[in-house]
Amino acid sequence: MAQIKTSKQFAINWLDIAKASLMAALTPMLVLIQNSLDAGIFVFNWKALTMAAIGGFVAYLLKNFFTPSKIILKGEDVDKAVEDIK
């Protein structure tokens, strides 16, 4: 049986928050690398890293909030599930 997973527009779920948290952790790493390469030494600017983390978190949530609704079908009977939905 096909597994149906929906994501609705203008809604945020716990998986979105978990993925946004991952983005909030990864984005400052890129800022740290960029600042260090620009300066030529290892630079730890906490304000820039904090702002990058907040920006990554909020940007990911906004992206998911405005993404149109979709249905994701997984499993063996995908064709049958598509016909049932129609």
N, CA, C and O atoms as a CHARMM CRD file, in Angstrom:
* protein
*
  344
    1    1 MET  N      0.83800  -1.17900   0.00000 PROA 1      0.00000
    2    1 MET  CA     0.00000   0.00000   0.00000 PROA 1      0.00000
    3    1 MET  C      0.88600   1.24700   0.00000 PROA 1      0.00000
    4    1 MET  O      1.90200   1.29400   0.69400 PROA 1      0.00000
    5    2 ALA  N      0.50800   2.22100  -0.75500 PROA 2      0.00000
    6    2 ALA  CA     1.27900   3.46000  -0.85400 PROA 2      0.00000
    7    2 ALA  C      1.05700   4.31000   0.39300 PROA 2      0.00000
    8    2 ALA  O     -0.04900   4.39900   0.92600 PROA 2      0.00000
    9    3 GLN  N      2.12000   4.91300   0.82600 PROA 3      0.00000
   10    3 GLN  CA     2.03900   5.79100   1.98800 PROA 3      0.00000
   11    3 GLN  C      1.88700   7.22200   1.48600 PROA 3      0.00000
   12    3 GLN  O      2.67700   7.68200   0.66200 PROA 3      0.00000
   13    4 ILE  N      0.87800   7.92000   1.97900 PROA 4      0.00000
   14    4 ILE  CA     0.60400   9.28800   1.54400 PROA 4      0.00000
   15    4 ILE  C      1.05100  10.25300   2.63600 PROA 4      0.00000
   16    4 ILE  O      0.66300  10.13100   3.79800 PROA 4      0.00000
   17    5 LYS  N      1.85900  11.19500   2.23900 PROA 5      0.00000
   18    5 LYS  CA     2.35700  12.20000   3.17000 PROA 5      0.00000
   19    5 LYS  C      2.03700  13.56400   2.57600 PROA 5      0.00000
   20    5 LYS  O      2.42400  13.85600   1.44500 PROA 5      0.00000
   21    6 THR  N      1.34000  14.39400   3.32600 PROA 6      0.00000
   22    6 THR  CA     0.96100  15.69900   2.79100 PROA 6      0.00000
   23    6 THR  C      1.68300  16.81200   3.53700 PROA 6      0.00000
   24    6 THR  O      2.01800  16.69200   4.71600 PROA 6      0.00000
   25    7 SER  N      1.90500  17.87900   2.81900 PROA 7      0.00000
   26    7 SER  CA     2.47000  19.09000   3.38700 PROA 7      0.00000
   27    7 SER  C      1.58500  20.23800   2.93100 PROA 7      0.00000
   28    7 SER  O      1.46600  20.49300   1.73300 PROA 7      0.00000
   29    8 LYS  N      0.97400  20.91900   3.86100 PROA 8      0.00000
   30    8 LYS  CA     0.02400  21.96200   3.51200 PROA 8      0.00000
   31    8 LYS  C      0.69000  23.33900   3.49300 PROA 8      0.00000
   32    8 LYS  O      1.60300  23.61900   4.27000 PROA 8      0.00000
   33    9 GLN  N      0.20700  24.18900   2.58200 PROA 9      0.00000
   34    9 GLN  CA     0.70200  25.55400   2.50900 PROA 9      0.00000
   35    9 GLN  C      0.19600  26.33600   3.71900 PROA 9      0.00000
   36    9 GLN  O     -0.90600  26.08600   4.20600 PROA 9      0.00000
   37   10 PHE  N      0.98900  27.26700   4.19400 PROA 10     0.00000
   38   10 PHE  CA     0.69200  28.11000   5.35100 PROA 10     0.00000
   39   10 PHE  C      0.58100  27.28600   6.63900 PROA 10     0.00000
   40   10 PHE  O     -0.21000  27.60700   7.52600 PROA 10     0.00000
   41   11 ALA  N      1.38500  26.22000   6.72800 PROA 11     0.00000
   42   11 ALA  CA     1.42800  25.40200   7.94100 PROA 11     0.00000
   43   11 ALA  C      2.87400  24.98100   8.19600 PROA 11     0.00000
   44   11 ALA  O      3.63600  24.72500   7.26300 PROA 11     0.00000
   45   12 ILE  N      3.23000  24.91600   9.45600 PROA 12     0.00000
   46   12 ILE  CA     4.55600  24.46800   9.88400 PROA 12     0.00000
   47   12 ILE  C      4.34900  23.27900  10.80600 PROA 12     0.00000
   48   12 ILE  O      3.53600  23.34000  11.72800 PROA 12     0.00000
   49   13 ASN  N      5.09000  22.18100  10.56000 PROA 13     0.00000
   50   13 ASN  CA     4.99300  21.03300  11.45100 PROA 13     0.00000
   51   13 ASN  C      6.33000  20.81300  12.17100 PROA 13     0.00000
   52   13 ASN  O      7.29100  21.55100  11.95500 PROA 13     0.00000
   53   14 TRP  N      6.37300  19.79900  13.01900 PROA 14     0.00000
   54   14 TRP  CA     7.57800  19.55800  13.82700 PROA 14     0.00000
   55   14 TRP  C      8.77500  19.17400  12.96700 PROA 14     0.00000
   56   14 TRP  O      9.90900  19.50400  13.31500 PROA 14     0.00000
   57   15 LEU  N      8.55000  18.48700  11.85700 PROA 15     0.00000
   58   15 LEU  CA     9.65300  18.13600  10.97200 PROA 15     0.00000
   59   15 LEU  C     10.26900  19.38900  10.35200 PROA 15     0.00000
   60   15 LEU  O     11.48600  19.46000  10.17800 PROA 15     0.00000
   61   16 ASP  N      9.44200  20.36800  10.02200 PROA 16     0.00000
   62   16 ASP  CA     9.94900  21.63800   9.49800 PROA 16     0.00000
   63   16 ASP  C     10.82800  22.34100  10.53200 PROA 16     0.00000
   64   16 ASP  O     11.86500  22.90800  10.18700 PROA 16     0.00000
   65   17 ILE  N     10.41400  22.30300  11.79200 PROA 17     0.00000
   66   17 ILE  CA    11.19000  22.94400  12.85200 PROA 17     0.00000
   67   17 ILE  C     12.51300  22.21600  13.05900 PROA 17     0.00000
   68   17 ILE  O     13.54200  22.85100  13.28900 PROA 17     0.00000
   69   18 ALA  N     12.49200  20.88500  12.97900 PROA 18     0.00000
   70   18 ALA  CA    13.73200  20.11400  13.12200 PROA 18     0.00000
   71   18 ALA  C     14.70300  20.42400  11.98800 PROA 18     0.00000
   72   18 ALA  O     15.89900  20.59300  12.22400 PROA 18     0.00000
   73   19 LYS  N     14.19300  20.50000  10.75700 PROA 19     0.00000
   74   19 LYS  CA    15.05100  20.82000   9.62000 PROA 19     0.00000
   75   19 LYS  C     15.55800  22.26100   9.69800 PROA 19     0.00000
   76   19 LYS  O     16.69500  22.53800   9.31800 PROA 19     0.00000
   77   20 ALA  N     14.72400  23.17600  10.18500 PROA 20     0.00000
   78   20 ALA  CA    15.15500  24.56600  10.35500 PROA 20     0.00000
   79   20 ALA  C     16.26100  24.65100  11.40800 PROA 20     0.00000
   80   20 ALA  O     17.18100  25.45800  11.27900 PROA 20     0.00000
   81   21 SER  N     16.17300  23.83000  12.43500 PROA 21     0.00000
   82   21 SER  CA    17.22200  23.81000  13.46100 PROA 21     0.00000
   83   21 SER  C     18.53500  23.31300  12.87400 PROA 21     0.00000
   84   21 SER  O     19.60200  23.81900  13.22000 PROA 21     0.00000
   85   22 LEU  N     18.46200  22.32800  11.99100 PROA 22     0.00000
   86   22 LEU  CA    19.66600  21.85400  11.31400 PROA 22     0.00000
   87   22 LEU  C     20.26600  22.96600  10.46000 PROA 22     0.00000
   88   22 LEU  O     21.48300  23.15000  10.44100 PROA 22     0.00000
   89   23 MET  N     19.42100  23.70000   9.76000 PROA 23     0.00000
   90   23 MET  CA    19.91400  24.83100   8.96600 PROA 23     0.00000
   91   23 MET  C     20.53000  25.90100   9.85900 PROA 23     0.00000
   92   23 MET  O     21.51900  26.53000   9.48300 PROA 23     0.00000
   93   24 ALA  N     19.94800  26.11100  11.04500 PROA 24     0.00000
   94   24 ALA  CA    20.48200  27.10200  11.98600 PROA 24     0.00000
   95   24 ALA  C     21.84500  26.67700  12.50000 PROA 24     0.00000
   96   24 ALA  O     22.64900  27.52700  12.88300 PROA 24     0.00000
   97   25 ALA  N     22.12100  25.38600  12.51700 PROA 25     0.00000
   98   25 ALA  CA    23.43800  24.90500  12.94900 PROA 25     0.00000
   99   25 ALA  C     24.45600  24.94600  11.81300 PROA 25     0.00000
  100   25 ALA  O     25.63400  25.21500  12.05000 PROA 25     0.00000
  101   26 LEU  N     24.01800  24.68200  10.58900 PROA 26     0.00000
  102   26 LEU  CA    24.95200  24.61800   9.46200 PROA 26     0.00000
  103   26 LEU  C     25.30200  25.98500   8.87900 PROA 26     0.00000
  104   26 LEU  O     26.43500  26.19200   8.44500 PROA 26     0.00000
  105   27 THR  N     24.36600  26.90900   8.85900 PROA 27     0.00000
  106   27 THR  CA    24.60000  28.21600   8.25100 PROA 27     0.00000
  107   27 THR  C     25.76000  28.97300   8.90800 PROA 27     0.00000
  108   27 THR  O     26.58300  29.53100   8.18200 PROA 27     0.00000
  109   28 PRO  N     25.87100  29.02100  10.24700 PROA 28     0.00000
  110   28 PRO  CA    27.00900  29.73100  10.83900 PROA 28     0.00000
  111   28 PRO  C     28.36400  29.12600  10.48600 PROA 28     0.00000
  112   28 PRO  O     29.37500  29.82900  10.47300 PROA 28     0.00000
  113   29 MET  N     28.38800  27.82500  10.20100 PROA 29     0.00000
  114   29 MET  CA    29.65600  27.21000   9.79100 PROA 29     0.00000
  115   29 MET  C     30.15000  27.82000   8.48800 PROA 29     0.00000
  116   29 MET  O     31.34500  28.06000   8.31600 PROA 29     0.00000
  117   30 LEU  N     29.21600  28.06800   7.57000 PROA 30     0.00000
  118   30 LEU  CA    29.60300  28.69200   6.30700 PROA 30     0.00000
  119   30 LEU  C     30.07900  30.12600   6.52200 PROA 30     0.00000
  120   30 LEU  O     31.03400  30.57200   5.88600 PROA 30     0.00000
  121   31 VAL  N     29.40900  30.84000   7.41700 PROA 31     0.00000
  122   31 VAL  CA    29.82600  32.21400   7.73100 PROA 31     0.00000
  123   31 VAL  C     31.20700  32.20800   8.37300 PROA 31     0.00000
  124   31 VAL  O     32.04600  33.04800   8.04700 PROA 31     0.00000
  125   32 LEU  N     31.44800  31.26800   9.28100 PROA 32     0.00000
  126   32 LEU  CA    32.75000  31.15400   9.94400 PROA 32     0.00000
  127   32 LEU  C     33.85400  30.89000   8.91900 PROA 32     0.00000
  128   32 LEU  O     34.91600  31.51100   8.97500 PROA 32     0.00000
  129   33 ILE  N     33.60700  29.98100   7.99400 PROA 33     0.00000
  130   33 ILE  CA    34.60500  29.67000   6.96800 PROA 33     0.00000
  131   33 ILE  C     34.84900  30.87900   6.07000 PROA 33     0.00000
  132   33 ILE  O     35.99600  31.19800   5.75800 PROA 33     0.00000
  133   34 GLN  N     33.77700  31.55200   5.65400 PROA 34     0.00000
  134   34 GLN  CA    33.92500  32.71900   4.78200 PROA 34     0.00000
  135   34 GLN  C     34.69400  33.83500   5.48300 PROA 34     0.00000
  136   34 GLN  O     35.60800  34.41500   4.89600 PROA 34     0.00000
  137   35 ASN  N     34.33700  34.14400   6.73100 PROA 35     0.00000
  138   35 ASN  CA    35.03700  35.20400   7.46700 PROA 35     0.00000
  139   35 ASN  C     36.49700  34.84900   7.69700 PROA 35     0.00000
  140   35 ASN  O     37.36300  35.72100   7.61900 PROA 35     0.00000
  141   36 SER  N     36.78200  33.59400   7.97700 PROA 36     0.00000
  142   36 SER  CA    38.15800  33.17000   8.21200 PROA 36     0.00000
  143   36 SER  C     38.98400  33.25400   6.93600 PROA 36     0.00000
  144   36 SER  O     40.14800  33.65200   6.97800 PROA 36     0.00000
  145   37 LEU  N     38.40200  32.88700   5.81400 PROA 37     0.00000
  146   37 LEU  CA    39.14000  32.97900   4.54900 PROA 37     0.00000
  147   37 LEU  C     39.39500  34.43200   4.16300 PROA 37     0.00000
  148   37 LEU  O     40.46400  34.76000   3.64900 PROA 37     0.00000
  149   38 ASP  N     38.41300  35.30800   4.40900 PROA 38     0.00000
  150   38 ASP  CA    38.58900  36.72400   4.09900 PROA 38     0.00000
  151   38 ASP  C     39.67400  37.35800   4.96100 PROA 38     0.00000
  152   38 ASP  O     40.45700  38.17300   4.47400 PROA 38     0.00000
  153   39 ALA  N     39.72400  36.98400   6.25200 PROA 39     0.00000
  154   39 ALA  CA    40.68600  37.58400   7.17000 PROA 39     0.00000
  155   39 ALA  C     42.06100  36.93300   7.08700 PROA 39     0.00000
  156   39 ALA  O     43.05500  37.53900   7.48800 PROA 39     0.00000
  157   40 GLY  N     42.13200  35.72100   6.57600 PROA 40     0.00000
  158   40 GLY  CA    43.41000  35.02200   6.50200 PROA 40     0.00000
  159   40 GLY  C     43.75700  34.27700   7.77900 PROA 40     0.00000
  160   40 GLY  O     44.75500  33.55700   7.81400 PROA 40     0.00000
  161   41 ILE  N     42.96400  34.42800   8.82200 PROA 41     0.00000
  162   41 ILE  CA    43.14800  33.70400  10.08500 PROA 41     0.00000
  163   41 ILE  C     41.77900  33.20100  10.54800 PROA 41     0.00000
  164   41 ILE  O     40.74400  33.60300  10.01700 PROA 41     0.00000
  165   42 PHE  N     41.79200  32.31700  11.54500 PROA 42     0.00000
  166   42 PHE  CA    40.55200  31.77400  12.09200 PROA 42     0.00000
  167   42 PHE  C     39.86700  32.85300  12.92600 PROA 42     0.00000
  168   42 PHE  O     40.38000  33.24900  13.97200 PROA 42     0.00000
  169   43 VAL  N     38.70600  33.33000  12.46400 PROA 43     0.00000
  170   43 VAL  CA    37.99200  34.42500  13.11100 PROA 43     0.00000
  171   43 VAL  C     36.67300  33.90900  13.67900 PROA 43     0.00000
  172   43 VAL  O     35.88800  33.27300  12.97600 PROA 43     0.00000
  173   44 PHE  N     36.44200  34.19200  14.96500 PROA 44     0.00000
  174   44 PHE  CA    35.19900  33.79100  15.62700 PROA 44     0.00000
  175   44 PHE  C     34.41800  35.03300  15.99400 PROA 44     0.00000
  176   44 PHE  O     34.64900  35.61100  17.05600 PROA 44     0.00000
  177   45 ASN  N     33.49900  35.45800  15.14400 PROA 45     0.00000
  178   45 ASN  CA    32.67600  36.62800  15.39200 PROA 45     0.00000
  179   45 ASN  C     31.30100  36.12900  15.84600 PROA 45     0.00000
  180   45 ASN  O     30.46900  35.74400  15.02400 PROA 45     0.00000
  181   46 TRP  N     31.07200  36.13900  17.16600 PROA 46     0.00000
  182   46 TRP  CA    29.84800  35.56300  17.71800 PROA 46     0.00000
  183   46 TRP  C     28.59000  36.26200  17.22900 PROA 46     0.00000
  184   46 TRP  O     27.56300  35.61500  17.02300 PROA 46     0.00000
  185   47 LYS  N     28.65700  37.56400  17.04200 PROA 47     0.00000
  186   47 LYS  CA    27.48100  38.29600  16.58400 PROA 47     0.00000
  187   47 LYS  C     27.08900  37.85800  15.17700 PROA 47     0.00000
  188   47 LYS  O     25.91100  37.62200  14.90800 PROA 47     0.00000
  189   48 ALA  N     28.06300  37.74800  14.28100 PROA 48     0.00000
  190   48 ALA  CA    27.79300  37.32000  12.91200 PROA 48     0.00000
  191   48 ALA  C     27.29000  35.88000  12.88300 PROA 48     0.00000
  192   48 ALA  O     26.39100  35.55300  12.10800 PROA 48     0.00000
  193   49 LEU  N     27.86200  35.02000  13.71800 PROA 49     0.00000
  194   49 LEU  CA    27.43100  33.62500  13.76000 PROA 49     0.00000
  195   49 LEU  C     26.01100  33.48900  14.29700 PROA 49     0.00000
  196   49 LEU  O     25.22900  32.68200  13.79500 PROA 49     0.00000
  197   50 THR  N     25.67700  34.27800  15.31700 PROA 50     0.00000
  198   50 THR  CA    24.32700  34.25000  15.87900 PROA 50     0.00000
  199   50 THR  C     23.30700  34.75900  14.86200 PROA 50     0.00000
  200   50 THR  O     22.23900  34.16800  14.69900 PROA 50     0.00000
  201   51 MET  N     23.63500  35.84500  14.18800 PROA 51     0.00000
  202   51 MET  CA    22.72700  36.39000  13.18200 PROA 51     0.00000
  203   51 MET  C     22.53700  35.40500  12.01800 PROA 51     0.00000
  204   51 MET  O     21.43700  35.28600  11.47800 PROA 51     0.00000
  205   52 ALA  N     23.60900  34.70300  11.63500 PROA 52     0.00000
  206   52 ALA  CA    23.50100  33.71200  10.56200 PROA 52     0.00000
  207   52 ALA  C     22.61600  32.54100  10.99500 PROA 52     0.00000
  208   52 ALA  O     21.83200  32.03100  10.19600 PROA 52     0.00000
  209   53 ALA  N     22.73700  32.11600  12.24600 PROA 53     0.00000
  210   53 ALA  CA    21.91300  31.01700  12.75600 PROA 53     0.00000
  211   53 ALA  C     20.43600  31.40700  12.77000 PROA 53     0.00000
  212   53 ALA  O     19.57900  30.63500  12.34100 PROA 53     0.00000
  213   54 ILE  N     20.15300  32.58700  13.25700 PROA 54     0.00000
  214   54 ILE  CA    18.76000  33.06400  13.29700 PROA 54     0.00000
  215   54 ILE  C     18.22500  33.22600  11.88200 PROA 54     0.00000
  216   54 ILE  O     17.09000  32.84400  11.59500 PROA 54     0.00000
  217   55 GLY  N     19.03300  33.78700  11.00800 PROA 55     0.00000
  218   55 GLY  CA    18.62500  33.96800   9.61400 PROA 55     0.00000
  219   55 GLY  C     18.35000  32.64800   8.91400 PROA 55     0.00000
  220   55 GLY  O     17.36400  32.53000   8.18600 PROA 55     0.00000
  221   56 GLY  N     19.20700  31.64800   9.12300 PROA 56     0.00000
  222   56 GLY  CA    19.00000  30.33800   8.51600 PROA 56     0.00000
  223   56 GLY  C     17.72900  29.67300   9.01700 PROA 56     0.00000
  224   56 GLY  O     16.99300  29.06500   8.24100 PROA 56     0.00000
  225   57 PHE  N     17.47100  29.78700  10.32100 PROA 57     0.00000
  226   57 PHE  CA    16.28300  29.19700  10.92800 PROA 57     0.00000
  227   57 PHE  C     15.01100  29.83700  10.37900 PROA 57     0.00000
  228   57 PHE  O     14.09200  29.14200   9.94600 PROA 57     0.00000
  229   58 VAL  N     14.96900  31.16400  10.40100 PROA 58     0.00000
  230   58 VAL  CA    13.78000  31.89200   9.94600 PROA 58     0.00000
  231   58 VAL  C     13.56500  31.71300   8.44000 PROA 58     0.00000
  232   58 VAL  O     12.43200  31.52800   7.99700 PROA 58     0.00000
  233   59 ALA  N     14.62900  31.76600   7.66100 PROA 59     0.00000
  234   59 ALA  CA    14.50600  31.62700   6.21300 PROA 59     0.00000
  235   59 ALA  C     13.94500  30.25800   5.83700 PROA 59     0.00000
  236   59 ALA  O     13.09900  30.16100   4.94800 PROA 59     0.00000
  237   60 TYR  N     14.40700  29.19700   6.50500 PROA 60     0.00000
  238   60 TYR  CA    13.90200  27.86100   6.20000 PROA 60     0.00000
  239   60 TYR  C     12.42500  27.73000   6.56100 PROA 60     0.00000
  240   60 TYR  O     11.64700  27.14800   5.80700 PROA 60     0.00000
  241   61 LEU  N     12.04100  28.27400   7.72000 PROA 61     0.00000
  242   61 LEU  CA    10.62600  28.21700   8.10600 PROA 61     0.00000
  243   61 LEU  C      9.75600  29.00700   7.14500 PROA 61     0.00000
  244   61 LEU  O      8.66800  28.55200   6.78800 PROA 61     0.00000
  245   62 LEU  N     10.20800  30.17900   6.71600 PROA 62     0.00000
  246   62 LEU  CA     9.44400  30.96800   5.75500 PROA 62     0.00000
  247   62 LEU  C      9.30500  30.25200   4.42000 PROA 62     0.00000
  248   62 LEU  O      8.23900  30.27800   3.80400 PROA 62     0.00000
  249   63 LYS  N     10.37400  29.61900   3.97900 PROA 63     0.00000
  250   63 LYS  CA    10.32400  28.86800   2.72400 PROA 63     0.00000
  251   63 LYS  C      9.27300  27.77100   2.80700 PROA 63     0.00000
  252   63 LYS  O      8.46900  27.61600   1.88800 PROA 63     0.00000
  253   64 ASN  N      9.26600  27.00900   3.89300 PROA 64     0.00000
  254   64 ASN  CA     8.29700  25.92500   4.04100 PROA 64     0.00000
  255   64 ASN  C      6.88000  26.45400   4.25500 PROA 64     0.00000
  256   64 ASN  O      5.91400  25.81100   3.84200 PROA 64     0.00000
  257   65 PHE  N      6.74700  27.59800   4.88500 PROA 65     0.00000
  258   65 PHE  CA     5.43500  28.17300   5.14300 PROA 65     0.00000
  259   65 PHE  C      4.74500  28.56500   3.84000 PROA 65     0.00000
  260   65 PHE  O      3.53600  28.38700   3.69500 PROA 65     0.00000
  261   66 PHE  N      5.51900  29.10000   2.89000 PROA 66     0.00000
  262   66 PHE  CA     4.94200  29.58400   1.63900 PROA 66     0.00000
  263   66 PHE  C      4.99900  28.57300   0.49300 PROA 66     0.00000
  264   66 PHE  O      4.48100  28.85000  -0.58900 PROA 66     0.00000
  265   67 THR  N      5.61600  27.40800   0.70600 PROA 67     0.00000
  266   67 THR  CA     5.65600  26.37900  -0.33100 PROA 67     0.00000
  267   67 THR  C      4.25300  25.82000  -0.53400 PROA 67     0.00000
  268   67 THR  O      3.58600  25.48800   0.44600 PROA 67     0.00000
  269   68 PRO  N      3.78300  25.70600  -1.78000 PROA 68     0.00000
  270   68 PRO  CA     2.43000  25.19800  -2.02100 PROA 68     0.00000
  271   68 PRO  C      2.23300  23.77900  -1.47900 PROA 68     0.00000
  272   68 PRO  O      3.19100  23.02600  -1.30800 PROA 68     0.00000
  273   69 SER  N      0.98100  23.43500  -1.21800 PROA 69     0.00000
  274   69 SER  CA     0.63400  22.10900  -0.72300 PROA 69     0.00000
  275   69 SER  C      1.07100  21.04700  -1.71700 PROA 69     0.00000
  276   69 SER  O      1.07000  21.27000  -2.92700 PROA 69     0.00000
  277   70 LYS  N      1.44600  19.88300  -1.18600 PROA 70     0.00000
  278   70 LYS  CA     1.85100  18.79400  -2.05800 PROA 70     0.00000
  279   70 LYS  C      1.52400  17.45600  -1.40200 PROA 70     0.00000
  280   70 LYS  O      1.38600  17.35700  -0.18300 PROA 70     0.00000
  281   71 ILE  N      1.40500  16.44800  -2.22900 PROA 71     0.00000
  282   71 ILE  CA     1.17200  15.08500  -1.76600 PROA 71     0.00000
  283   71 ILE  C      2.34800  14.24600  -2.23000 PROA 71     0.00000
  284   71 ILE  O      2.71700  14.27200  -3.40400 PROA 71     0.00000
  285   72 ILE  N      2.93300  13.50300  -1.30600 PROA 72     0.00000
  286   72 ILE  CA     4.07800  12.66300  -1.61500 PROA 72     0.00000
  287   72 ILE  C      3.63800  11.21200  -1.44900 PROA 72     0.00000
  288   72 ILE  O      3.15500  10.82300  -0.38600 PROA 72     0.00000
  289   73 LEU  N      3.80400  10.42200  -2.48800 PROA 73     0.00000
  290   73 LEU  CA     3.42200   9.01700  -2.45700 PROA 73     0.00000
  291   73 LEU  C      4.67200   8.15800  -2.39500 PROA 73     0.00000
  292   73 LEU  O      5.59900   8.33800  -3.18500 PROA 73     0.00000
  293   74 LYS  N      4.69600   7.21800  -1.45200 PROA 74     0.00000
  294   74 LYS  CA     5.81500   6.29700  -1.31400 PROA 74     0.00000
  295   74 LYS  C      5.25300   4.89400  -1.16900 PROA 74     0.00000
  296   74 LYS  O      4.21000   4.70200  -0.54300 PROA 74     0.00000
  297   75 GLY  N      5.92000   3.93800  -1.72900 PROA 75     0.00000
  298   75 GLY  CA     5.49100   2.55900  -1.58300 PROA 75     0.00000
  299   75 GLY  C      5.33800   1.86000  -2.91800 PROA 75     0.00000
  300   75 GLY  O      5.70900   2.38900  -3.96600 PROA 75     0.00000
  301   76 GLU  N      4.77900   0.64800  -2.85700 PROA 76     0.00000
  302   76 GLU  CA     4.67700  -0.19900  -4.03100 PROA 76     0.00000
  303   76 GLU  C      3.49600   0.15700  -4.93000 PROA 76     0.00000
  304   76 GLU  O      3.62400   0.10900  -6.15300 PROA 76     0.00000
  305   77 ASP  N      2.36200   0.50900  -4.35700 PROA 77     0.00000
  306   77 ASP  CA     1.13600   0.73100  -5.11800 PROA 77     0.00000
  307   77 ASP  C      0.89900   2.21300  -5.40700 PROA 77     0.00000
  308   77 ASP  O     -0.20500   2.71700  -5.20000 PROA 77     0.00000
  309   78 VAL  N      1.91000   2.89700  -5.87500 PROA 78     0.00000
  310   78 VAL  CA     1.79900   4.32800  -6.13200 PROA 78     0.00000
  311   78 VAL  C      0.77900   4.60800  -7.23500 PROA 78     0.00000
  312   78 VAL  O     -0.03000   5.52800  -7.11600 PROA 78     0.00000
  313   79 ASP  N      0.81800   3.81500  -8.30800 PROA 79     0.00000
  314   79 ASP  CA    -0.11400   4.03900  -9.42000 PROA 79     0.00000
  315   79 ASP  C     -1.56300   3.87800  -8.96500 PROA 79     0.00000
  316   79 ASP  O     -2.42600   4.66300  -9.35700 PROA 79     0.00000
  317   80 LYS  N     -1.83100   2.87700  -8.15000 PROA 80     0.00000
  318   80 LYS  CA    -3.18700   2.66000  -7.64000 PROA 80     0.00000
  319   80 LYS  C     -3.61100   3.81700  -6.73400 PROA 80     0.00000
  320   80 LYS  O     -4.75500   4.26800  -6.79900 PROA 80     0.00000
  321   81 ALA  N     -2.70600   4.29200  -5.89900 PROA 81     0.00000
  322   81 ALA  CA    -3.03000   5.40900  -5.00900 PROA 81     0.00000
  323   81 ALA  C     -3.32800   6.67000  -5.80300 PROA 81     0.00000
  324   81 ALA  O     -4.22200   7.43300  -5.43700 PROA 81     0.00000
  325   82 VAL  N     -2.59200   6.90000  -6.88600 PROA 82     0.00000
  326   82 VAL  CA    -2.84400   8.07000  -7.73100 PROA 82     0.00000
  327   82 VAL  C     -4.23900   7.97400  -8.34600 PROA 82     0.00000
  328   82 VAL  O     -4.96700   8.96500  -8.38900 PROA 82     0.00000
  329   83 GLU  N     -4.60800   6.80400  -8.81400 PROA 83     0.00000
  330   83 GLU  CA    -5.96000   6.61800  -9.37900 PROA 83     0.00000
  331   83 GLU  C     -7.03100   6.82000  -8.31400 PROA 83     0.00000
  332   83 GLU  O     -8.08500   7.38500  -8.60700 PROA 83     0.00000
  333   84 ASP  N     -6.78600   6.37100  -7.08300 PROA 84     0.00000
  334   84 ASP  CA    -7.75500   6.54300  -6.00100 PROA 84     0.00000
  335   84 ASP  C     -7.93700   8.02000  -5.65500 PROA 84     0.00000
  336   84 ASP  O     -9.04500   8.45700  -5.34400 PROA 84     0.00000
  337   85 ILE  N     -6.86000   8.77800  -5.71100 PROA 85     0.00000
  338   85 ILE  CA    -6.92700  10.20500  -5.39600 PROA 85     0.00000
  339   85 ILE  C     -7.71800  10.95100  -6.46700 PROA 85     0.00000
  340   85 ILE  O     -8.48400  11.86400  -6.15900 PROA 85     0.00000
  341   86 LYS  N     -7.52800  10.55800  -7.72700 PROA 86     0.00000
  342   86 LYS  CA    -8.23500  11.22800  -8.83900 PROA 86     0.00000
  343   86 LYS  C     -9.70100  10.94700  -8.71500 PROA 86     0.00000
  344   86 LYS  O    -10.49000  11.40900  -9.54000 PROA 86     0.00000
